[in-house]
Amino acid sequence: MRPRARTTSPARTLVVGTVVASAAGLALAVAAPLTAQAHVELEASSTAPAALSVLTFAVGHGCEGSPTTSLAVTFPAEVQAVTPTVKPGWSITEVPAVAAVGAETADTAETDTGTSTDTGTATGTTVTWTADPGSALPDGFRDTVAVSALLPVGGAAGDLVAFPTVQTCEVGSYDWVEVAEPGSEAEPASPAPVLTLTDADGGGAGASGTDAATGSQEAAAASSAPAPVDETARALAVGALVVGVVGLVLLTTTLRRRAAEARR
């Protein structure tokens, strides 16, 4: 007697397909927001012009799997009194940033008299954190560096202050230096950390008592608010969740139907 060929019922096929679709949808929902946030993040304790603020830069990934060994952040000239925070296991260097314009951009150049003079155009300060041997940040882990700085004294609410950042890894590097065009909602491929200045909230110099405390609390709440999620990532996540829910409903309905048929 010939063995009977095994066949796959439509119900079983539906169950398998539903499970696969649900898993794929949920995976997409989780992965899309993570991809949208793969860059250097910036948080500030205060965002008002002329405020002394603690600026914290966070990085949560390496260079295609390679550990991060240094992070160099350039602070524009209008951001003054930059004081880096000590980071255990990492060394810190602070040098003037020089504009790469013209043939002579070095700090000094020889003159006819044999003396040296400053020929570069200072554009701010570059602070570099470099990992000591054995202290590199592994890919997939998040860490932060911070400075205390005086925000632009002549700034106004709505002004954007960019901090070009170079992330160097054991293999490869990323230049987070691009700034979106004015009025554009599209995020650059390699966005620089950007701070938007805001109005002071009653907690400026000279404020006292309840007003000062309230202003500090509001500034802290504003600085801790999560960054807006990329709209494309949001749409993909919502669509993936809908697919997952529909798949689970179909799976539940199919299993109940099969159970009812088995009892007959």
Backbone hydrogen bonds, N-H to C=O, Kabsch-Sander energy under -0.5 kcal/mol:
donor,donor_aa,acceptor,acceptor_aa,energy
9,S,7,T,-0.6
13,T,9,S,-2.2
14,L,10,P,-2.4
15,V,11,A,-2.3
16,V,12,R,-2.5
17,G,13,T,-2.5
18,T,14,L,-2.4
19,V,15,V,-2.3
20,V,16,V,-2.3
21,A,17,G,-2.4
22,S,18,T,-2.5
23,A,19,V,-2.5
24,A,20,V,-2.5
25,G,21,A,-2.4
26,L,22,S,-2.5
27,A,23,A,-2.3
28,L,24,A,-2.1
29,A,25,G,-2.1
30,V,26,L,-1.6
31,A,27,A,-2.4
32,A,28,L,-2.3
34,L,30,V,-0.9
35,T,31,A,-2.2
36,A,32,A,-1.8
37,Q,33,P,-0.9
37,Q,34,L,-0.6
38,A,35,T,-1.3
39,H,37,Q,-2.1
41,E,58,A,-2.4
43,E,56,T,-2.3
45,S,54,V,-1.6
50,A,152,P,-0.8
51,A,48,A,-1.7
53,S,51,A,-0.7
53,S,149,A,-3.1
55,L,53,S,-0.7
55,L,147,V,-2.5
56,T,43,E,-3.0
56,T,54,V,-0.6
57,F,55,L,-0.5
57,F,145,V,-3.0
58,A,41,E,-2.4
59,V,143,D,-2.4
63,C,66,S,-1.9
64,E,62,G,-0.8
66,S,63,C,-1.4
68,T,137,L,-2.7
69,T,168,T,-2.8
70,S,168,T,-1.9
71,L,129,W,-2.2
72,A,166,V,-2.5
73,V,71,L,-0.6
73,V,127,V,-2.9
74,T,164,P,-2.7
75,F,73,V,-0.5
75,F,125,T,-4.0
77,A,123,T,-1.2
79,V,76,P,-1.8
80,Q,78,E,-0.8
80,Q,150,L,-1.8
83,T,148,S,-2.9
85,T,146,A,-2.8
90,W,87,K,-2.1
91,S,130,T,-3.0
93,T,128,T,-2.1
95,V,126,T,-2.3
97,A,124,G,-2.3
99,A,121,T,-2.4
101,V,99,A,-1.7
105,T,103,A,-0.7
109,A,117,T,-1.3
111,T,115,T,-2.1
114,G,111,T,-1.4
117,T,109,A,-1.5
119,T,106,A,-0.6
119,T,107,D,-0.5
122,A,120,G,-0.7
123,T,97,A,-2.4
124,G,97,A,-0.7
125,T,75,F,-2.3
126,T,95,V,-3.2
127,V,73,V,-2.8
127,V,125,T,-0.6
128,T,93,T,-2.7
129,W,71,L,-2.7
130,T,91,S,-2.7
130,T,128,T,-0.5
131,A,69,T,-3.3
132,D,89,G,-3.1
135,S,132,D,-2.6
137,L,68,T,-2.4
141,F,138,P,-1.6
143,D,59,V,-2.2
145,V,57,F,-2.3
147,V,55,L,-1.9
148,S,83,T,-2.5
149,A,53,S,-2.7
150,L,80,Q,-3.3
151,L,51,A,-2.8
151,L,149,A,-0.7
155,G,152,P,-1.1
158,G,197,L,-3.1
159,D,156,A,-2.3
161,V,195,L,-2.9
162,A,160,L,-0.5
163,F,193,P,-2.6
165,T,176,W,-2.6
166,V,72,A,-2.5
167,Q,165,T,-0.5
167,Q,174,Y,-2.8
168,T,70,S,-2.3
168,T,166,V,-0.6
169,C,172,G,-2.5
170,E,67,P,-2.1
174,Y,167,Q,-2.8
176,W,165,T,-2.8
176,W,174,Y,-0.8
177,V,175,D,-1.5
177,V,190,S,-0.7
178,E,190,S,-2.5
184,S,181,E,-2.4
192,A,178,E,-3.0
195,L,161,V,-2.8
197,L,159,D,-2.8
197,L,195,L,-0.6
198,T,47,T,-2.4
207,A,204,G,-1.9
211,D,208,S,-0.8
212,A,208,S,-0.8
213,A,209,G,-1.8
214,T,210,T,-2.9
215,G,211,D,-2.3
216,S,212,A,-2.1
217,Q,213,A,-2.3
218,E,214,T,-2.4
219,A,215,G,-2.2
220,A,216,S,-2.3
221,A,217,Q,-2.3
222,A,218,E,-2.4
223,S,219,A,-2.3
224,S,220,A,-1.6
225,A,221,A,-0.6
225,A,222,A,-0.7
234,R,230,D,-2.3
235,A,231,E,-2.5
236,L,232,T,-2.4
237,A,233,A,-2.4
238,V,234,R,-2.6
239,G,235,A,-2.5
240,A,236,L,-2.4
241,L,237,A,-2.3
242,V,238,V,-2.2
243,V,239,G,-2.2
244,G,240,A,-2.4
245,V,241,L,-2.6
246,V,242,V,-2.6
247,G,243,V,-2.4
248,L,244,G,-2.2
249,V,245,V,-2.3
250,L,246,V,-2.5
251,L,247,G,-2.3
252,T,248,L,-2.5
253,T,249,V,-2.4
254,T,250,L,-2.4
255,L,251,L,-2.3
256,R,252,T,-2.1
257,R,253,T,-2.1
258,R,254,T,-2.4
259,A,255,L,-2.1
260,A,256,R,-2.2
261,E,257,R,-2.2
262,A,258,R,-2.0
263,R,259,A,-1.3
264,R,260,A,-0.6
264,R,261,E,-0.7
